[in-house]
Amino acid sequence: MTSQYTTGPGAAASRRSFVRTALGAGAAGALALGTAGPAPGAPAATAGRIPFHGVHQAGILNPPPGYGTFLALDVHVNDRAALAALLRTLTDRIRFLTDGGTPPDLGPGAAPADSGTLGPAALPTDDLTVTVGVGASLFDARYGLAAARPAGLTAMRAFPNDGLRPAECHGDLSLQVCATSRDTVQHAIRDLLRATSRSLSPRWQLDGYQNRARPAGAARNLLGFKDGIQNPDTGSAPQMDALVWVGADAGGPAWAVGGTYQVIRAIRTLVVPWDELPLREQERIIGRRKSDGAPLGRTKEGDTPDYTQDPNGAVIALDSHIRLANPRTDATRADRILRRAFNYDRGLDAGGVPELGLAFCCYQRDIARQFETVQTRLIDEPLARFLRPTGGGYFYVLPGAQDATDWLGRTLLTPA
């Protein structure tokens, strides 16, 4: 399904409506209930503003705020120079929005420079981040970039428990737009689509939100369990270099140093049959207590399960979600992912059933070694009966724009 914002070849001419494809769900294992969430010590925003400039893009290490939207787009420019101009435009608009710029007054005889939904003065920064990635399809024959494609960037593969819909998968570009308030996210998306309407068409969109922590600690997901309890430590540069950031030692193209691989998956949660399960069975499937999030047999949500003391799964079942997602062995330490997920709610489907789910996103240095390895362990896990993956994609997050003269994609499109 394509958006009517589209102006590229074969796209609808009208921009009056944006038909959003809200994805149903993502990889069954993407819940990763035992390996998720921002770690203590993660960098905090100052006065609601997260800096845009840096070696890496924002929106990856900072804790997920209240709202996040994932948007995949198709590119409709004719040549490489126009692609560079498009990425410069995106960079300029993101810099303006995240810096809290003041829209110019163009007078009553001109169309307003801004939608006005956030008021007439300087825009609230509101912890806004916009993270830009590129899909494997951007490296086809259109722009002469085939030789520059990072080896690990492919079209998203389908796993045995998936029910992927082609219209809800892949894309030339990805935008992750996050902020404390929903209207800030919506305003930024509207601004970016307006600025690039002749060059981009939305392919699919997935709107997410964070639940509040109840009563404290990690927030709860739509299964009712505490989620995001243990992630790699985003405050540890060695861990981030080993697990998230692609460095010069990765053997990829030089332009990609400082970037990271992004996986977006949509996971529809089948809440009606889940809610009918006995509590004991729910906890066995997850491997945690529902009341306080503690691993079964432990006392606090942050406790680390010791599987060496439970080799046969008498306490935490061998096929429980947290045990499969993170077996906590020396051999699996390198498969960990940096998870950054949101819940979503699309109301009722045509049959009157709630369409609730997880807008899953993770970042890693190597998709095959990390996300796909974890996901393979989760094939046919008991939890998979209650999840329906329907879309998403693999993307490569561009290195950051390092100063006011730099732009996202410069290292890709400008010769060294």
Secondary structure as UniProt FT lines:
FT   TURN            4..5
FT   TURN            9..10
FT   HELIX           28..31
FT   TURN            33..34
FT   TURN            40..41
FT   TURN            47..48
FT   STRAND          67..75
FT   HELIX           80..98
FT   TURN            99..100
FT   TURN            108..109
FT   TURN            117..118
FT   TURN            126..127
FT   STRAND          129..134
FT   HELIX           136..139
FT   TURN            141..144
FT   HELIX           146..148
FT   TURN            151..152
FT   TURN            160..161
FT   HELIX           166..168
FT   STRAND          173..179
FT   HELIX           182..195
FT   TURN            196..199
FT   STRAND          200..209
FT   STRAND          219..220
FT   TURN            222..223
FT   TURN            234..235
FT   HELIX           237..243
FT   HELIX           248..250
FT   HELIX           254..256
FT   TURN            257..258
FT   STRAND          260..269
FT   HELIX           271..275
FT   HELIX           279..286
FT   TURN            290..292
FT   TURN            296..297
FT   TURN            301..302
FT   HELIX           307..309
FT   TURN            311..312
FT   TURN            318..319
FT   HELIX           321..325
FT   TURN            330..332
FT   HELIX           333..335
FT   STRAND          338..339
FT   STRAND          342..348
FT   TURN            350..351
FT   STRAND          354..364
FT   TURN            367..370
FT   HELIX           371..377
FT   TURN            378..380
FT   HELIX           382..386
FT   STRAND          387..397
FT   TURN            404..405
FT   TURN            408..409
FT   HELIX           410..413
//
